[in-house]
Amino acid sequence: MITKQDAKNMVEYYTALIAELTKAKLQLVQGGVKSYTIGDRSLTRFDLDNLGKEIEDALLKKAEYEAILNGRRPRKAFGVIVNG
């Protein structure tokens, strides 16, 4: 079981990660740069789709840890497939 301190640390981590990924995406979308570097990772406009997915994933993980901090159970993810 994760402790509240660990959950708090993870919320802070994902908050910083979301900010950095969002900054990278904005820089690439606005066209001010041809590439953007986060740590040892270099991103280009070709990475925009993956960047959007990473931001969504980070937001979900942050919400899970916030739920733990607030004494709630993390939400379980599920998908709905519609044929037709």
Secondary structure, 3 states (H helix, E strand, C coil): CCCHHHHHHHHHHHHHHHHHHHHHHHHHHHCCCCEEEECCEEEEHHHHHHHHHHHHHHHHHHHHHHHHHCCCCCCCCCCCCCCC
